[in-house]
């Protein structure tokens, strides 16, 4: 469980640069940064030798979280809230 949490911490660290004023667009449009984060999650999954069902759940949750974060930064995407059971609508970004 400790390594599972490590994967989510790494994912959160991926999105922290997006919290700075006007610099969040760099994090959203940087595929290299995203691929490095997925690579780290892959390392965690492989090191822990997760069974396929648990590994796929790790990837799914991390990918949904990444997508929902990108939705907040780019109006061209549609949120998965309402399309995935038990996924509530996320709070809108404060524009003030």
N, C-alpha and C positions, 0 to 999 in steps of 0.2 A: 504494500500500500504506500510505503514511503516513496518508492520510485514512480508510482502512479502520480503522486502529488508533484514530484519533480517535473514531470511532463507538463503539467498545467502551469507550474511556476515559469517554466521556460516559455510557454505560450504567452503568459501574461507579460513577461519581459519583452517579448516581440512587439507588443502593442504599447508599452510604456512610452516609447519615443513619440507616439502619436498624440500624447497628452499635452505636449508643448504647444504654445500658441503658433498657429500657422505652419507648423512643421508636421502635422499629422498626415498631410497629403503625401509626404515623402514615404512614410511607412506603408500607406495603403497601396502605393504604386510601385513598390520595390519587390519584384518577384524573387530576387536573390535572398532577401531577408526572410521572406516566408519559407523558401525552400530550405534554408538553414535551420529554421525552427522545426520544420517537419523532419528533417534529418536527425535533429536531437531527440525528437519524440521517437523516431524509429530506433535510435540507439538505446533508449530506455526500454522500449518494448522488447528488443532483442536481448538485452542484458538480463532482463527478468524472465525470459523464456515464457512469456504469457501464452496461454492457449489461444487458438485462433478467434474464438468468440470474444474473449476479453480484449485481445489486441484490436480487433475490428471496432469494438466499442470505444476504445481509447482514441483511435483515429477519427471515428465519427464525431465524438463529442468535441475534440479539438478542431476539427474542420468546420463544424457548425458554429462554434464560438468565433473562429476566424472569419467566416463568412458574415455572421451577424455584425461583427465589428466593422467589416468593410461596407456593409449596408449603411451604417451610420455615417460613414465618410463619403459616400457616393450615392447620389439620389437615383442613379440609373438601375440600381439593384432593388429587388423586392425582398422584404423580410420573410423568413420561413415561419414566423409566428402565425399560428392558425393552420399551417400546412403540416406541422409536426405536432403530434399530440403532446400535451403538457408543456409546450414551449410558449411562455407568455410573451407578449409584446415588450420589447425593451424600451426603456425611457429614451425620449428623443434628445438629441444633442442640444445643449444650451447655446443659443446663438448670440446672447447678449454679452 
